[in-house]
């Protein structure tokens, strides 16, 4: 085994290609912390996480001041031990978003390094359950988009082989959401999947009211109807509707997912590899969901999640929201509405080092050895 000899951290800020607005927020930028780990044999691994415009410097501070100094001299293959040691060293700030995002940047770098040393792509290293996955698109379903444009985007996606579209809901009145969904359903037909996402904007009373409308249109899932930390309200909602309830993008620990699964509050698990703290805990959530016969449909980060969903048997979808095109030499492979993980050793992301260097934010880089 090789020990960690050097760690570099830096952050890039990526601007969304389209305007992204949901019921509670606007996605103004993607602050992207990076961690590059080099071992004593000279092999490197590059990992990352993200925020949607706030908190990136706090993640970088936690990496620089607390987490990264603990890595030098550690055995790079001992990923589970490193992850747990780092988690408990930040016990006062865990479980929470800042700590999880910082841990994820380190953990994904360590998995990239492990896969490169083994000469294996991540999806095969973790199980190799399948070599492609169907996609649904979110990029044309944002809340501010006019109804006619929602319809056009869904039809365009359908023509390209996509099997579904996600529509943001949470307009001021139920009738507005209903009209938008009705227009899309009539355009795409019954065989095309429509998902909806409320981004935690409803009370249970309002979520129950809107779920009745969603049943009219055979909606694939009702995502984050209420604040994500309210497990029991989601369980009560799930018991009252035929629409599957999807949660997970706003949860940061294995135990939170356990509570949802044992109470029946989640019909779809949307674990996010950055927000859960990396690949190490992501796989635990995925296997726990499999034990409960619940599918995993992860949130965002398609260029990394494509390898994870292809590693496991219970992941029927990948969410299409492109985000790394400005930092990569080649995009994720897509054909006829399906995504394919790379066979290159590592995470499978074809980083362009010149672009990465150009995108760095001044004052948020550091080197440790």
N, C-alpha and C positions, 0 to 999 in steps of 0.2 A: 504493500500500500504506500501511497505518497501523501505527504503532509502538505497542508496549506502554507505556501510561502509568501504570497502577496495577495492583497485585496484592493481593488480600485472601486470607488463609488462615484457616480455622477448622475445628473438628472437632465432629461430633455422635456420640452413642453410642446405637445402636439395639438394642433388646432383641428377640430372636427371638419370633415369635408362638407357636411350639411348641417343646417340648424337643427338642434336636438332639444326639444321641449317636452316635458311630461307634466303630470298633474301637480308636482311640487317644486320643480327645479328646471334650470337650463344647464345643459352640458357645455360649459364655456371653453374648456380645454382639457387635455389629458396630460397631467403632470406625471412623468414616467421615471421613477427612480431605477437606476441600473446598478448591479453589482457584478464585477468581473473578478473571478477567483482563479489564481494561478497556483499549481501545485509544484512540488520540488522536482518533478520530471519535466516541467515546462508546459504541461497541458493546461488549457484554460476552459472555464465555463462562464457563460454570461446569462444572468437572470434579471428579471424585472418585475415590477408591479405597477400600480397606477392610482391616481385619484382623478376626480372629474372637475378639477379646478381649484380645490382648496385642500390644504394640509400637506402638500408635497414637501415643503421645507421642514416640517415637523418630522416626517418620515426620514428625511436625510439626516436630521440632527440625531435621531435615535440610532440610526445606523452608525454614524460617525462617533458619537460620544459613548455608546453603550455596547452595541452588538458586534460590530466588525472587529474591534480590538481583541475580542475573545476568540476569534477564528485562527489567528496566526499560530502555527504549530500543531493544529488539530489534524487528526486523520480525516482526509476528505471523504473517505468511503463511509464513515460513521455518521450518516445523515440523520438517522433517528436520534442518536445521542446528542448531536449538535443541536437539532431542533428543540429538543426538550430542555437542554441546558440553557439555551438562549431564552426560551419561554419563561423559565423559572427565574432567570436573572432579571427579567422585567416584570416580576410578579405584581408590582404596584401599579402597572399600567395595562395589565392583561386581565381579562380578555377585552379587546377593543380594536378599533379600526387601525389606528396608527401602528400599534405593535404588530398586528397581523400583516399589514402591508409591508412593513420592514422585514419581518420574518420571511415573507414570500419571496422577496427579491433575493435573499440569501439562499433559500431552499431551492428555488428554481435554478440558480447558478450551480449549486452542488449537484443537482440531477443532470444538468447539461454536461458538467464535468464527468460525472460517472458514466453517462452514455457514450461520451467521446472516448473515454479510456477503454470502454468495452467494445467500441466499434458498432454500437447498436442505436437505432432511432428510439426515441422515448416510448412510442406506442408499442413497440415490440418488447422493450425492456420491462414495461409494466404489465404485460399480459398478451398483447396482440390479439384481441378478440375479433377485430374486423378491420378491413383495409379502407373503408370509406363510410361516410355517414350522410344522411339527408340533411338539407339546410332549410331553415325558415328565415325570412328577412324581417328585420325591425326597422331598417333604415328609411323606409318610406311610410312609416305609420305613426309619426310623432303627432302630438296633440294639436299643434298649431296648423297642421296641414289641412287644406280644404278637402271636403269630401270627394270631389271629383278627382283630385290628385291622389287620394288614398286608393280609389278604384283603379286609376291608371297604373299606379305602382304595383298593386297586387296582380293585375293582369299581365304586366310586363314580367314580374317574377314568375308567374305561372308559365308564361311562354318560354322562359329560360330553364324550366325544369324544377324550380323550387316547389316544395310541397306545402308551403304554408307561409302566412304573413302574420305579424303581430301588430295590433292596433292599440295605441294608447287611449285610455278612457279616463274620465274625470272632468268632462265638460260641465259647465255650471248646472245644466239640467239633464236629467235622465233621457229626455226626448232627443237631445242632441246626440248623445252616444248611440242611442237606438237607431237614429236615422243614418249615422255613419256606418254602423255595422250592417244594417239592412242593405245599403247600397253596395257594399263590398260583397256580401254574401250573394246577392242577386247577380252580380257580375261574374264571380268566379265559380259559382255552382256549389253543389253539396259536397263534392269529393275533395275540395281544397280546404286545408285546415286554417282556421282563424283563431289566433290566441289574443287575449287582451291583457293589458297591464295597467293597474291603477296606481302603482308606485306609492302604496301605503296611505292613500288619501282619504279613505272612507272610515266612518264608524261602522259597527256591525249592523246597525239598523239599515244604513244606506247600502252597505255591501250586500245584505240580504235582498233588499229591494232591487238592486241592479242585477244580482245573480238570476232573478226570475226572467229578466229581459235576455240575459245571455243564453239561457236555456232555449229561447225561441230560435236562436241562430246556430245551435249545435257548436258552441264555442269550445275549442280544444282545451283551454285552461284559463283560469282567472288568477292573474299573477299579483301578488302583494296587495290584496284588497285593503288590508288594515296595517297598522304599525307592526313591524316584524317581530318585536319582542313580546307580543301578546299571543302566546301559544294557545291558550284555552279558547279565546274568541275565534281563532282560525279553526280549531277543532269543532266548535259549535256551528260555524258557518259551513264547514265541509259536510257535516251531518245533515244539513238542511237543504242541500242543493245537489243536483246531478252533475254540475260543472266541476271538473277537477280543480283543486286549489294548488297553486304553485307558489313556493316560497324558497328563499335561500340566499339571494344575492346580498342581503343585509344582515347576515349572520356570520359570526366570527369564531365559533368553537364547535367542536365535535358534540359537546353536551347539548347545545341548542338544537342541533339536528336530531339528536336522540329524543329530546322531548317532543318535537313535532311528529316524529315517526311513531312513537309509542302511544300518543294521544290521537292519532289519525288526523292531525291538522294539516298534513302535507300529502297531496296526491302526486305531486311532481317536486323533486328536489333540484334546486337551481344553484348548487354550490359553486362559488366563484373562487378560482385557485388563488387569486391575490388576496381576497378578503378573508379567506379561511386560514391563510398563513402559509400557503405553498402546496406543492405536490404531495408532500408527506401526509398532511392531514386530509387533503382532497381525496386521496385514494381510500382513506379510512371511512369517510362519509359515503363514498360511492359503494363500498362493500357493505356498509351498514344499511344503505337504502336497498341494495339487492336482497339482503336478508329479510326485508319487509316487503319485498315484491313491489318496490316503488322505483320508477324510472328517474334517471339523472339527466337533466337538460340544463347545462351550465349557463351562467350569465356572462355575456361579453367575452373579451379576450379570445376571439375565435382562432387566432394564429397559434395560440398555445393549447387551447381546449381541444382542438381537432385531434391532437395526439392522445389526450386523456380520454376522450369519449371513444376513440377507437381501441383503447386498451381494455375497456370493460364491456360486458355484455348488455348492461341495462341502461344504455344511453342512446335513445332513438333520434335525437336531434342535435344540431349545432346551430347556434344563433349567428346570423350573418350581420355583423357590423364591422366593416373594415376599419383598421386603425393604424397599422404599421407600414403602409405602403411607402411613406416618405422616408422610412429608415431601413428598408430592405432592398436587396438587389433583385428579388423576384417575389411575387405574391404567393399566398397559399393556393395550392392547386384546387381548381373547381371545374367540374364537368357535369353538365345536365342536371344542375341543382344538387349535386353531391360534392362534399369536401373530402380531400384525400390527404392523409398525413405524409410528411416527407420521409423518405427512406435514408436520409443523411444522418449520420451519428449525431446525437444531441437532441435538443428541443425541437429541431426541425424548422427553425426560423432562419432565413437566409439574410442575416444582418449585413448591411453595407457599412463598413467601418468608417469610411470618409463621411457618410451622412450622419452617423452617430457622433462623430467628433464635431461636426458643424452644428449639430442641434443642441449641444451642451449649454446649460445655463451657467453663466459666470458666477463664481463664488460658491457653487454647490458641488464641488468635486474634492476628492481626497484620496490619498494612496497610503496603504499600510503594508509593512513588511517586517 
